[in-house]
Amino acid sequence: KIKKKFCTNKIGHAGTLDPLAEGILPIAIGKTTKLIQFINNQIKEYEFEIKWGEQTSTDDREGDVIARSFNIPNNIDISFKLKELTGTILQAPPKASAIKINGVRAYKLLRSNKKFEVKKKYVHIYESNIVDSTKKNLTKIKIKCGKGFYVRSFARDLANHLATRGHIYSLKRTKVGKF
């Protein structure tokens, strides 16, 4: 739609948003696509809700439930673990992601029921904290993170660190650099 509206073939964006996500997606047109690399390196901010007690195949509410837990963490334990997980961490992207495995998108391999592993990579968390926890089995968290960070993976891993299961229930990118 943007290509047609601006009569151009050259278009780019600063980071893919998950299918159920909403929020900021900076788009560059024409010669400005060369600036995308600088935007991608900026700190990104997200607000997301984790649903505790269920892990899904896609790490969000679109997937099938693959594991359950009756352990629902309290705010003190969640806050402590969020502080502990600040800085550089090792993260495995979700299997339902656009990462390429031997030239094929991981989500396509997942949909084809192929067995595969995604390679872990280092990502950076600048800050994270609880925003709201008034809904049953849901906790809303705000996070500032660096390039290549997967919020779905973080929710899955946070739940595992808290001896439970979890997945992203809602996700919104609220800031990319100065945008």
C-alpha positions as CSV (number, residue, x, y, z in Angstrom):
1,K,0.0,0.0,0.0
2,I,2.8,2.4,0.8
3,K,4.7,1.6,-2.4
4,K,1.6,2.4,-4.4
5,K,0.7,5.6,-2.4
6,F,4.3,7.0,-2.9
7,C,4.9,5.6,-6.3
8,T,8.2,3.9,-5.3
9,N,9.8,0.5,-5.4
10,K,12.3,1.2,-2.6
11,I,10.8,0.8,0.9
12,G,12.1,-0.5,4.2
13,H,11.1,-0.8,7.8
14,A,12.9,-0.8,11.2
15,G,12.1,-4.2,12.6
16,T,9.3,-6.7,12.0
17,L,6.3,-6.7,14.4
18,D,4.8,-10.0,15.4
19,P,1.4,-10.8,13.8
20,L,-0.6,-10.0,17.0
21,A,1.6,-7.0,17.9
22,E,0.7,-3.3,17.5
23,G,2.6,-0.1,17.8
24,I,5.4,1.8,16.1
25,L,6.9,0.6,12.9
26,P,9.2,3.2,11.4
27,I,9.1,3.0,7.5
28,A,11.6,4.5,5.1
29,I,11.0,5.4,1.5
30,G,13.5,5.8,-1.4
31,K,17.0,7.0,-0.4
32,T,16.1,7.2,3.3
33,T,16.1,3.3,3.4
34,K,19.9,3.7,3.9
35,L,19.1,5.2,7.4
36,I,17.2,2.1,8.6
37,Q,20.4,0.5,10.0
38,F,20.8,3.4,12.4
39,I,17.2,3.2,13.5
40,N,17.5,-0.6,14.1
41,N,20.4,0.0,16.5
42,Q,18.3,2.3,18.7
43,I,16.7,1.2,22.0
44,K,13.2,-0.1,21.6
45,E,10.5,-0.1,24.2
46,Y,7.6,-2.5,24.5
47,E,4.6,-3.0,26.8
48,F,3.4,-6.6,27.0
49,E,1.2,-8.9,29.0
50,I,2.4,-12.4,30.0
51,K,-0.3,-15.0,30.6
52,W,1.0,-17.3,33.3
53,G,0.4,-21.0,33.4
54,E,0.5,-21.9,29.7
55,Q,3.3,-22.2,27.2
56,T,2.3,-22.2,23.5
57,S,4.0,-23.5,20.4
58,T,4.5,-19.9,19.1
59,D,5.1,-18.2,22.5
60,D,2.0,-16.0,22.0
61,R,-1.7,-16.6,22.1
62,E,-1.9,-17.8,18.5
63,G,-0.1,-21.1,19.2
64,D,-1.3,-24.4,20.6
65,V,-0.8,-24.9,24.4
66,I,2.2,-27.3,24.7
67,A,2.7,-27.1,28.5
68,R,0.8,-26.0,31.6
69,S,1.7,-25.0,35.2
70,F,-0.4,-24.2,38.2
71,N,2.4,-22.1,39.6
72,I,1.5,-18.4,39.2
73,P,4.3,-16.1,40.4
74,N,3.8,-13.1,42.7
75,N,4.9,-9.6,41.9
76,I,7.9,-9.7,44.3
77,D,9.3,-12.8,42.5
78,I,8.6,-11.3,39.1
79,S,10.2,-8.0,40.0
80,F,13.3,-9.7,41.4
81,K,13.7,-11.9,38.3
82,L,13.3,-8.8,36.0
83,K,16.1,-7.1,37.8
84,E,18.2,-10.2,37.6
85,L,17.6,-10.4,33.8
86,T,18.9,-6.9,33.1
87,G,22.0,-6.5,30.9
88,T,23.3,-8.8,28.3
89,I,21.5,-12.2,28.2
90,L,21.6,-15.2,25.9
91,Q,18.3,-15.7,24.1
92,A,16.9,-18.3,21.7
93,P,14.4,-16.7,19.2
94,P,10.9,-18.2,19.0
95,K,10.5,-21.2,16.6
96,A,7.7,-19.1,15.1
97,S,10.0,-16.3,13.9
98,A,11.3,-15.0,10.6
99,I,14.9,-16.2,11.4
100,K,16.3,-18.3,8.6
101,I,17.4,-21.9,9.3
102,N,19.4,-23.1,6.3
103,G,17.7,-20.6,4.1
104,V,14.1,-21.3,5.2
105,R,12.1,-19.2,7.6
106,A,11.7,-20.8,11.0
107,Y,7.9,-20.3,11.1
108,K,7.6,-22.2,7.8
109,L,9.6,-25.1,9.3
110,L,7.4,-25.0,12.4
111,R,4.2,-25.1,10.3
112,S,5.6,-28.0,8.4
113,N,6.3,-29.9,11.6
114,K,10.0,-30.1,10.9
115,K,12.4,-30.7,13.7
116,F,15.0,-27.8,14.1
117,E,16.8,-25.7,16.6
118,V,17.2,-22.0,16.6
119,K,20.7,-20.6,17.5
120,K,20.9,-18.6,20.7
121,K,22.2,-15.1,20.5
122,Y,23.2,-12.3,22.9
123,V,20.7,-9.5,23.4
124,H,20.5,-6.6,25.8
125,I,17.9,-5.5,28.3
126,Y,18.3,-1.9,29.6
127,E,15.3,-1.9,32.0
128,S,12.1,-3.8,32.7
129,N,9.4,-3.4,35.3
130,I,5.8,-4.4,36.2
131,V,3.2,-1.9,35.0
132,D,0.0,-3.7,36.1
133,S,-1.0,-7.1,37.6
134,T,-4.7,-6.6,38.4
135,K,-6.0,-9.1,35.9
136,K,-6.0,-12.8,36.8
137,N,-3.0,-14.7,35.5
138,L,-1.8,-11.7,33.5
139,T,1.1,-9.3,34.3
140,K,1.8,-6.2,32.2
141,I,5.5,-5.4,31.8
142,K,7.4,-2.5,30.2
143,I,10.8,-3.3,28.8
144,K,13.6,-1.3,27.1
145,C,15.8,-3.5,25.0
146,G,18.3,-3.5,22.2
147,K,18.5,-4.8,18.6
148,G,17.4,-8.4,17.9
149,F,15.4,-8.8,21.1
150,Y,12.4,-11.1,21.0
151,V,9.7,-10.2,23.6
152,R,8.0,-13.6,23.1
153,S,11.2,-15.4,23.9
154,F,11.7,-13.2,27.0
155,A,8.2,-14.0,28.3
156,R,8.8,-17.8,27.8
157,D,12.2,-17.6,29.5
158,L,11.0,-15.4,32.3
159,A,8.3,-17.9,33.1
160,N,10.8,-20.8,33.0
161,H,13.1,-18.8,35.4
162,L,10.1,-18.5,37.7
163,A,9.4,-22.3,37.6
164,T,6.2,-21.9,35.6
165,R,5.0,-21.5,32.0
166,G,4.0,-18.4,30.2
167,H,3.3,-16.7,26.8
168,I,2.7,-13.3,25.4
169,Y,-1.0,-12.3,25.6
170,S,-0.6,-8.8,24.2
171,L,2.4,-6.9,22.7
172,K,2.8,-3.2,21.8
173,R,6.0,-1.5,20.6
174,T,5.8,1.9,22.2
175,K,9.1,3.5,21.1
176,V,12.0,3.0,18.7
177,G,14.8,5.4,19.4
178,K,13.3,8.9,19.3
179,F,10.1,7.7,17.5
